[in-house]
Amino acid sequence: MSESKYSAPETLSFEAFILSLGTATLVALGEMENPVSKKREKDLVTAKQHIDILEILSQKTVGNLSPEEDNLLKEILYTVRIKFVSHQK
């Protein structure tokens, strides 16, 4: 199968999945440039949805993650929650 520049890798790790959700959350918070529009755009509804998904993953994977995966998920959740709260002010 040929890959275009938009193709996903053949396998996706849990870490890469969590990082992609974290990145999408930061984009929705306007902390990072939207790769499509090349602008910083704030969409708190989408950011909250991404945070909720990360929280669900955190709850549903208790005891099933490696220490590295668990730490990564906790760190990303902490970071995006703090940024979300600061954007609500």
C-alpha positions as CSV (number, residue, x, y, z in Angstrom):
1,M,0.0,0.0,0.0
2,S,1.5,3.4,-1.0
3,E,1.4,6.1,1.6
4,S,0.6,9.7,0.9
5,K,1.8,12.5,3.2
6,Y,-1.6,12.2,4.9
7,S,-1.5,8.5,5.5
8,A,-1.3,7.1,9.0
9,P,1.5,4.8,9.9
10,E,0.8,1.0,9.6
11,T,0.6,0.6,13.4
12,L,-0.4,3.2,15.9
13,S,0.9,3.0,19.5
14,F,-1.2,4.0,22.5
15,E,1.3,6.7,23.2
16,A,1.0,8.2,19.7
17,F,-2.8,8.0,20.0
18,I,-2.8,9.9,23.4
19,L,-0.3,12.4,22.0
20,S,-2.5,13.1,19.0
21,L,-5.5,13.7,21.3
22,G,-3.4,16.0,23.4
23,T,-2.2,17.9,20.4
24,A,-5.7,18.2,19.0
25,T,-6.8,19.6,22.4
26,L,-4.0,22.2,22.3
27,V,-5.0,23.2,18.8
28,A,-8.7,23.6,19.9
29,L,-7.5,25.7,22.9
30,G,-5.6,28.0,20.5
31,E,-2.3,27.0,22.0
32,M,-1.0,25.6,18.7
33,E,-1.6,26.6,15.1
34,N,-4.3,24.7,13.3
35,P,-2.5,22.8,10.6
36,V,-5.3,23.3,8.1
37,S,-6.0,27.0,8.5
38,K,-2.4,27.9,9.7
39,K,-4.1,30.1,12.4
40,R,-4.5,29.9,16.1
41,E,-8.2,29.3,16.7
42,K,-10.0,28.7,20.0
43,D,-12.9,26.2,20.1
44,L,-13.6,25.4,23.8
45,V,-16.4,23.0,23.0
46,T,-14.1,20.8,21.0
47,A,-11.3,21.1,23.5
48,K,-13.7,19.9,26.3
49,Q,-14.8,17.0,24.1
50,H,-11.1,15.9,23.7
51,I,-10.5,16.3,27.4
52,D,-13.5,14.2,28.1
53,I,-12.2,11.5,25.7
54,L,-8.9,11.5,27.5
55,E,-10.6,11.2,30.9
56,I,-12.7,8.3,29.7
57,L,-9.5,6.6,28.4
58,S,-7.9,7.2,31.8
59,Q,-10.8,5.7,33.7
60,K,-11.2,2.7,31.3
61,T,-7.6,1.7,31.1
62,V,-6.8,1.6,34.9
63,G,-4.4,-1.3,35.5
64,N,-3.9,-2.0,31.8
65,L,-1.2,0.6,30.9
66,S,2.5,0.4,31.3
67,P,3.9,2.9,33.8
68,E,5.2,5.1,30.8
69,E,1.7,5.1,29.2
70,D,0.0,5.9,32.5
71,N,2.4,8.7,33.2
72,L,2.0,10.2,29.7
73,L,-1.8,10.1,29.9
74,K,-1.8,11.7,33.4
75,E,0.7,14.4,32.3
76,I,-1.3,15.3,29.1
77,L,-4.6,15.3,31.1
78,Y,-3.1,17.6,33.7
79,T,-1.7,20.0,31.1
80,V,-4.8,20.3,29.0
81,R,-7.1,20.6,32.0
82,I,-5.0,23.5,33.4
83,K,-4.9,25.2,30.0
84,F,-8.7,24.7,29.6
85,V,-9.4,26.3,32.9
86,S,-7.1,29.3,32.1
87,H,-9.0,29.8,28.8
88,Q,-12.4,29.8,30.5
89,K,-11.5,32.9,32.6
